[in-house]
Structures are given as C-alpha cells and as structure tokens.
Amino acid sequence: MTKGTKIVWTAFLTLLFAALGADVALAQEHAAGGGSSMIALAAGIAIAGAAIGAALGQGRAVAAAMESIGRNPNAADRIQTPMILGLAFIEALAIYALVIAFLLQGKI
C-alpha cells in the first residue's frame, strides 16, 4: 500500500467508527425507540458500495471489450451487444441499492 492509500483508508475508517460510535454514545435514543442514525448510515453505505462496485465492474467490462475490439475489429458487432447487456445488468444492481436506500430512509 502506498502512503496516500494508507491515509485515505485511515480517514475512512476513522469516520466510519466515529459514525458507529455516535449511536452507542447516544444510547438513550435507542431506549426511546430511536436508532435512525444507524439506518441512515446503512443507506449511505449501501449507495456508496453499489456506486463503487458498479463503477469498477463497468470499467473492467468496457476495458475488456475495447481491448477485444482492438485485437479483432471485425468482431465489434458480436462484442458490443453482450457488453451493453452486461453493463445494463451491472447498473441494475446499483439501482437496486438505490431502491433499498430509499426504503431504509422511509424508516427514519
């Protein structure tokens, strides 16, 4: 790991633990039937994880398709359609996470 990557991970984990620790520190809210901070955190993590995963998956899929087309330009028609179908499936997973986040937000 590079120094910059370690700094980013350290900052991310610090913020994550601070957000998770806030719910424990405010335990009285839980006794009164609260807990909305954890639901909001779960919704945010769901969207972030889905966006990162979809972006990485789409990037790798398009890179592989472009490399294949570059090696064999005559096969572009046979590569493009499955690539677009795969991208639609990847994007559907991100949209499912968005729907789940909206459902979680409705419970706050």
Residue pairs with C-beta under 8 A, 6 or more apart in sequence:
1 9
19 37
19 41
20 38
20 41
22 37
23 29
23 30
23 35
23 37
23 38
26 34
26 37
29 35
29 37
36 107
36 108
39 104
39 105
39 107
39 108
40 104
40 105
40 108
42 104
43 100
43 101
43 102
43 104
43 105
44 101
46 97
46 100
46 101
46 104
47 97
47 98
47 101
49 97
50 93
50 94
50 96
50 97
50 98
51 94
51 97
53 93
53 94
54 90
54 91
54 93
54 94
57 90
58 87
58 90
58 91
61 83
61 86
61 87
61 90
62 83
62 87
65 79
65 80
65 83
68 75
68 79
69 75
69 76
69 79
69 80
